[in-house]
């Protein structure tokens, strides 16, 4: 991978950022009268290259969105001057691939056509690791976790536990990298916020589904500012006091307010929306820091949010239902 300077990398990313879709463009696409009209408006923006609506079958838009996102990931990976930190933002792709490959192998079926290229680890490497149960090429945290999963397979496959184990490995790996590099930039702020918010969401989910404390403990992610014991104690905290319980650390007030809104409205999805908004705010705060990863990671995750919005829009067109756009970067 080329070790570009920040000046070169940010310059190139700044040019590409002008082609991102903002909320106004996405709203215009959604308000088009038909699926084909919406597709025409999307392609007029230059999205997907030189394709025309006539060249695409209805179901093919999903592949165009995926390809555009993979192109963006490859570009970021090519230009970043800080590959180890950049790779942390691509680990969700690897997590998705590992979960998909493992579940397929354990169930004795072919992996479905939802594997994604462009993660931190080459997709072919992950396929080989899972097929052979040999995880030596992966970082220690992943290696230990996946070997533990393999040892437990004889007792049956619990998809929820498998997913939680891989998510936990991702955040432990992120924490180890940030601690090793003594990184105190927006990167640490981003993942700390995400861990705390996800842990608060897990408490709410555990209570809604009547989980016990041991099951919640498995879901908790490292790297946040709020101690695990606070979340575990949240299982016995009266709901009207739960928000105040989580008001700890830099992100406590925001998480507290979000939980209180959930308690008032009964809408658990408010926690996810508030988290997405807060994470995007972290990225926007460093959008113009030309000598940092801020603009580069902002572009990467902005493209992710754009892809998610397009899937929602065209899914709504197919199904005829209302939607709410996710938080956007542009």
LUMKEMI-951174 format. One record per residue (C-alpha): residue number from 1; x, y, z. Coordinates in nm, 3 decimals. Each point is the difference from the previous one (the first is absolute). Layout:
% LUMKEMI-951174
> NUM	X	Y	Z
...
END
This chain:
% LUMKEMI-951174
> 1	0.000	0.000	0.000
> 2	0.139	0.345	-0.091
> 3	0.100	0.203	0.306
> 4	-0.145	0.330	-0.120
> 5	0.042	0.327	0.184
> 6	-0.298	0.157	0.175
> 7	0.010	0.285	-0.250
> 8	-0.035	-0.238	-0.295
> 9	-0.252	-0.227	0.169
> 10	-0.226	0.279	0.124
> 11	0.024	0.179	-0.335
> 12	-0.117	-0.306	-0.187
> 13	-0.273	-0.077	0.252
> 14	-0.121	0.361	-0.012
> 15	-0.054	-0.032	-0.376
> 16	-0.192	-0.325	0.041
> 17	-0.210	0.145	0.282
> 18	-0.160	0.246	-0.241
> 19	-0.175	-0.295	-0.167
> 20	-0.165	-0.125	0.319
> 21	-0.378	0.021	0.025
> 22	-0.141	0.237	0.259
> 23	-0.341	-0.017	0.169
> 24	-0.162	0.229	-0.260
> 25	0.107	-0.221	-0.292
> 26	-0.107	-0.314	0.179
> 27	-0.338	0.152	0.085
> 28	-0.050	0.093	-0.366
> 29	0.077	-0.359	-0.103
> 30	-0.248	-0.136	0.252
> 31	-0.275	0.239	-0.109
> 32	0.023	-0.118	-0.361
> 33	-0.323	-0.158	-0.122
> 34	0.131	-0.346	-0.082
> 35	0.295	-0.229	0.061
> 36	0.136	0.064	-0.351
> 37	-0.034	0.379	0.037
> 38	0.185	-0.018	0.332
> 39	0.270	-0.210	-0.163
> 40	0.035	0.250	-0.284
> 41	0.045	0.286	0.248
> 42	0.266	-0.197	0.187
> 43	0.197	-0.082	-0.315
> 44	-0.021	0.364	-0.115
> 45	0.220	0.089	0.298
> 46	0.277	-0.220	-0.144
> 47	-0.055	-0.274	0.254
> 48	0.097	-0.337	-0.144
> 49	0.202	0.141	-0.289
> 50	-0.156	0.025	-0.345
> 51	-0.289	-0.240	0.049
> 52	-0.347	0.086	-0.125
> 53	-0.329	-0.107	0.166
> 54	-0.075	-0.224	-0.299
> 55	0.316	-0.200	0.069
> 56	-0.105	-0.095	0.353
> 57	-0.258	-0.253	0.110
> 58	-0.186	0.094	0.317
> 59	0.202	-0.235	0.220
> 60	0.336	0.115	-0.140
> 61	0.001	0.333	0.182
> 62	0.114	-0.187	0.311
> 63	0.311	-0.121	-0.183
> 64	0.073	0.353	-0.129
> 65	-0.019	0.138	0.355
> 66	0.228	-0.274	0.128
> 67	0.254	0.054	-0.278
> 68	0.006	0.377	0.054
> 69	0.065	-0.055	0.369
> 70	0.277	-0.249	-0.067
> 71	0.165	0.244	-0.239
> 72	-0.006	0.266	0.273
> 73	0.154	-0.240	0.251
> 74	0.278	-0.091	-0.242
> 75	0.081	0.365	-0.068
> 76	0.021	0.082	0.370
> 77	0.218	-0.304	0.060
> 78	0.231	0.107	-0.284
> 79	0.053	0.360	0.114
> 80	-0.004	-0.012	0.380
> 81	0.325	0.103	0.169
> 82	-0.107	-0.188	0.317
> 83	-0.106	-0.350	-0.108
> 84	-0.009	-0.154	0.349
> 85	-0.246	0.260	0.131
> 86	-0.200	0.006	-0.324
> 87	-0.037	-0.377	0.016
> 88	-0.196	0.033	0.325
> 89	-0.287	0.160	-0.191
> 90	-0.010	-0.295	-0.241
> 91	-0.024	-0.268	0.267
> 92	-0.380	-0.009	-0.017
> 93	0.038	-0.136	-0.355
> 94	0.226	-0.276	0.132
> 95	-0.242	-0.073	0.283
> 96	-0.286	-0.039	-0.246
> 97	0.210	-0.234	-0.215
> 98	0.121	-0.212	0.291
> 99	-0.353	-0.043	0.139
> 100	-0.136	-0.092	-0.343
> 101	0.279	-0.246	-0.080
> 102	-0.007	-0.167	0.341
> 103	-0.377	-0.041	0.011
> 104	-0.002	-0.139	-0.354
> 105	0.276	-0.253	0.076
> 106	-0.153	-0.110	0.329
> 107	-0.338	-0.048	-0.166
> 108	0.157	-0.187	-0.292
> 109	-0.116	0.243	-0.269
> 110	0.169	0.226	-0.253
> 111	0.068	0.356	0.116
> 112	-0.277	0.223	-0.137
> 113	0.071	0.274	-0.254
> 114	0.036	0.268	0.266
> 115	0.376	-0.014	0.063
> 116	0.165	0.340	-0.034
> 117	0.342	0.086	-0.135
> 118	0.198	0.293	0.137
> 119	0.044	-0.080	0.368
> 120	0.320	0.010	0.205
> 121	0.078	-0.362	-0.086
> 122	-0.010	-0.137	-0.358
> 123	-0.326	-0.184	-0.058
> 124	0.181	-0.302	-0.146
> 125	0.211	-0.021	0.313
> 126	-0.310	-0.006	0.221
> 127	-0.156	-0.271	-0.218
> 128	0.313	-0.213	0.036
> 129	0.021	0.057	0.376
> 130	-0.360	-0.106	0.059
> 131	0.013	-0.293	-0.242
> 132	0.309	-0.145	0.171
> 133	-0.076	0.121	0.357
> 134	0.349	0.151	-0.003
> 135	0.002	0.359	0.122
> 136	0.375	0.053	0.036
> 137	0.011	0.278	-0.267
> 138	-0.238	0.217	0.207
> 139	0.085	0.230	0.294
> 140	0.022	-0.169	0.341
> 141	-0.334	0.125	0.130
> 142	-0.182	-0.145	-0.300
> 143	0.210	-0.317	0.007
> 144	-0.082	-0.069	0.365
> 145	-0.371	0.074	-0.043
> 146	-0.044	-0.210	-0.312
> 147	0.192	-0.292	0.149
> 148	-0.231	0.016	0.301
> 149	-0.304	-0.003	-0.229
> 150	0.138	-0.302	-0.182
> 151	0.051	-0.182	0.332
> 152	-0.362	0.065	0.094
> 153	-0.149	-0.115	-0.330
> 154	-0.046	-0.358	0.125
> 155	-0.255	0.130	0.249
> 156	-0.211	0.159	-0.274
> 157	-0.018	0.331	-0.184
> 158	-0.157	0.300	0.171
> 159	-0.015	0.270	-0.274
> 160	-0.052	0.281	0.253
> 161	0.300	-0.107	0.209
> 162	0.216	-0.045	-0.310
> 163	-0.082	0.352	-0.121
> 164	0.061	0.147	0.346
> 165	0.338	-0.174	0.027
> 166	0.116	0.144	-0.333
> 167	-0.129	0.350	0.084
> 168	0.181	-0.023	0.333
> 169	0.322	-0.101	-0.174
> 170	-0.028	0.299	-0.232
> 171	-0.024	0.250	0.286
> 172	0.278	-0.171	0.200
> 173	0.221	0.019	-0.309
> 174	-0.086	0.368	-0.050
> 175	0.082	0.076	0.363
> 176	0.334	-0.184	-0.020
> 177	0.103	0.190	-0.315
> 178	-0.097	0.339	0.144
> 179	0.173	-0.072	0.331
> 180	0.313	-0.122	-0.178
> 181	0.017	0.311	-0.219
> 182	-0.096	0.230	0.290
> 183	-0.260	0.143	-0.232
> 184	-0.217	0.272	0.154
> 185	-0.146	0.143	-0.318
> 186	-0.358	-0.005	-0.124
> 187	0.053	-0.371	-0.075
> 188	-0.004	-0.084	0.371
> 189	-0.294	0.235	0.057
> 190	-0.195	-0.169	-0.280
> 191	0.042	-0.356	0.123
> 192	-0.039	0.093	0.368
> 193	-0.332	0.166	-0.080
> 194	-0.108	-0.298	-0.208
> 195	0.087	-0.250	0.274
> 196	-0.185	0.193	0.271
> 197	-0.307	0.053	-0.216
> 198	-0.009	-0.362	-0.114
> 199	0.028	-0.116	0.359
> 200	-0.291	0.220	0.104
> 201	-0.201	-0.141	-0.291
> 202	0.088	-0.351	0.112
> 203	-0.141	0.069	0.348
> 204	-0.326	0.123	-0.150
> 205	-0.013	-0.301	-0.231
> 206	0.077	-0.239	0.286
> 207	-0.284	0.141	0.206
> 208	-0.246	-0.010	-0.288
> 209	0.087	-0.365	-0.071
> 210	0.026	-0.103	0.366
> 211	0.364	-0.107	-0.026
> 212	0.200	-0.080	0.310
> 213	0.315	0.184	0.107
> 214	0.233	-0.266	-0.142
> 215	-0.148	0.040	-0.346
> 216	0.032	0.378	0.020
> 217	0.364	-0.033	0.113
> 218	0.080	-0.188	-0.321
> 219	-0.133	0.293	-0.206
> 220	0.199	0.276	0.170
> 221	0.279	0.161	-0.202
> 222	0.337	0.127	0.125
> 223	0.146	0.343	-0.069
> 224	-0.269	0.228	0.142
> 225	0.023	0.234	0.299
> 226	-0.288	-0.149	0.198
> 227	0.096	-0.296	0.219
> 228	-0.161	-0.336	-0.079
> 229	-0.140	-0.018	0.354
> 230	-0.214	0.306	-0.069
> 231	-0.166	-0.177	-0.291
> 232	-0.042	-0.324	0.195
> 233	-0.161	0.192	0.287
> 234	-0.231	0.156	-0.258
> 235	-0.185	-0.331	-0.018
> 236	-0.147	0.068	0.347
> 237	-0.030	0.378	-0.025
> 238	-0.357	0.137	-0.028
> 239	-0.060	0.105	-0.362
> 240	-0.069	0.362	0.094
> 241	0.346	0.015	0.164
> 242	0.190	-0.185	-0.272
> 243	0.102	0.312	-0.192
> 244	0.151	0.160	0.309
> 245	0.180	-0.327	0.075
> 246	0.190	0.026	-0.330
> 247	0.097	0.366	0.042
> 248	0.372	-0.072	0.040
> 249	0.302	0.122	-0.195
> 250	0.022	0.218	-0.309
> 251	-0.293	-0.163	-0.177
> 252	-0.217	-0.055	0.306
> 253	-0.228	0.299	-0.038
> 254	-0.089	-0.082	-0.361
> 255	-0.059	-0.368	0.078
> 256	-0.207	0.096	0.305
> 257	-0.221	0.231	-0.206
> 258	-0.043	-0.266	-0.268
> 259	-0.104	-0.266	0.253
> 260	-0.242	0.244	0.162
> 261	-0.156	0.067	-0.341
> 262	-0.037	-0.375	-0.051
> 263	-0.169	-0.036	0.342
> 264	-0.239	0.285	-0.086
> 265	-0.088	-0.115	-0.353
> 266	0.046	-0.377	0.025
> 267	0.185	0.016	-0.333
> 268	0.322	-0.201	0.037
> 269	0.118	0.110	-0.347
> 270	0.061	0.349	0.139
> 271	0.323	-0.132	0.155
> 272	0.136	-0.111	-0.336
> 273	-0.094	0.331	-0.166
> 274	0.159	0.203	0.277
> 275	0.315	-0.210	-0.021
> 276	0.027	0.044	-0.378
> 277	-0.043	0.376	0.036
> 278	0.261	0.021	0.275
> 279	0.254	-0.209	-0.192
> 280	-0.048	0.211	-0.311
> 281	0.047	0.312	0.212
> 282	0.343	-0.132	0.107
> 283	0.096	-0.038	-0.368
> 284	-0.136	0.341	-0.100
> 285	0.201	0.163	0.280
> 286	0.324	-0.101	-0.179
> 287	-0.130	0.035	-0.355
> 288	0.231	0.293	-0.075
> 289	0.306	-0.118	0.194
> 290	0.223	-0.034	-0.304
> 291	0.290	-0.163	0.185
> 292	-0.192	-0.284	0.158
> 293	-0.207	-0.304	-0.095
> 294	-0.316	0.202	0.062
> 295	-0.094	0.081	-0.362
> 296	0.106	-0.348	-0.120
> 297	-0.205	-0.194	0.255
> 298	-0.287	0.246	-0.039
> 299	-0.012	-0.078	-0.372
> 300	0.016	-0.375	0.063
> 301	-0.280	-0.009	0.255
> 302	-0.194	0.266	-0.190
> 303	-0.008	-0.237	-0.298
> 304	-0.116	-0.278	0.234
> 305	-0.289	0.217	0.121
> 306	-0.082	0.100	-0.358
> 307	-0.016	-0.367	-0.105
> 308	-0.226	-0.080	0.294
> 309	-0.232	0.287	-0.094
> 310	-0.021	-0.116	-0.362
> 311	-0.086	-0.354	0.107
> 312	-0.277	0.139	0.220
> 313	-0.134	0.223	-0.278
> 314	-0.010	-0.268	-0.270
> 315	-0.129	-0.256	0.247
> 316	-0.284	0.241	0.083
> 317	-0.068	0.047	-0.371
> 318	-0.031	-0.374	-0.046
> 319	-0.210	-0.056	0.309
> 320	-0.202	0.319	0.007
> 321	0.077	0.088	0.362
> 322	0.115	0.317	0.176
> 323	0.358	0.041	0.114
> 324	0.234	0.220	0.199
> 325	0.340	0.087	-0.138
> 326	0.299	-0.099	0.216
> 327	0.235	0.271	0.119
> 328	0.206	0.129	-0.295
> 329	0.348	0.146	-0.013
> 330	-0.033	0.227	-0.305
END
